[in-house]
């Protein structure tokens, strides 16, 4: 098999275009792995698969009978390596985890690069459209559909002014927020009593309203409401 340079250029340029297009969507949303990262991932995957396609041109004729090839092994190696890159964009900030969608888009971009390298253009086009649709249209759907928002609530009282759990939960429910999994802690050698619980609501503004109430509530020494998830 002769190396078809025009085909190689077409496939690599296609990988650059597809990877760059997906990367632009991630860059627009301010993700650390954006335009250049996705472009390089897709191009690298396509390059390695081109090696599989044209390897016969690189093997001397006298060794042809001894060579056994499984094209899927190269794809498996690429996807294993991409797993490390995807893990690098997942960040934990306090109780919030960010970057899962970007990691998934990198993995998908590598898959598209593989099929481009193999010359399956129709599959690559369909996969690219579906990927961009998932990142854009699904994001809009997530924003308009009702969903529960979670946060970690911590409230501290002086031991002599501690509020009962029933009273505290009543204040929380008044703001259309439900509380689960309460825990109790004594701090500063028993002078401070602390409640911790997971709270949830369908409207994140309820967290702000609850924070305003706690800020004006005399017995509350200190509190925090930290969102969970992203």
Buried (B, 14 or more C-beta within 10 A) or exposed (E): EEEEEEEBEBBBEBBBBBBBBBBBBBBEEEBEBBBEBBBBBBBBBBBBBBEBBBBBEEEEEEEEEEEEEEEEEBBEEBBEBBBEBBEBBEEEEEEEEBBBBBBBBBBBBBBBBBBBBBBBEEBBBEBBEEBBEBBEEEEEEEEEEEEEBBBBBBBBBEEEEBBEEEEBBEBBEEBEBEBEEEEEEEEEEEEBBBBBBBBBBEEEEBBEBBBEBBEEBEBBBEBBBBBBEE
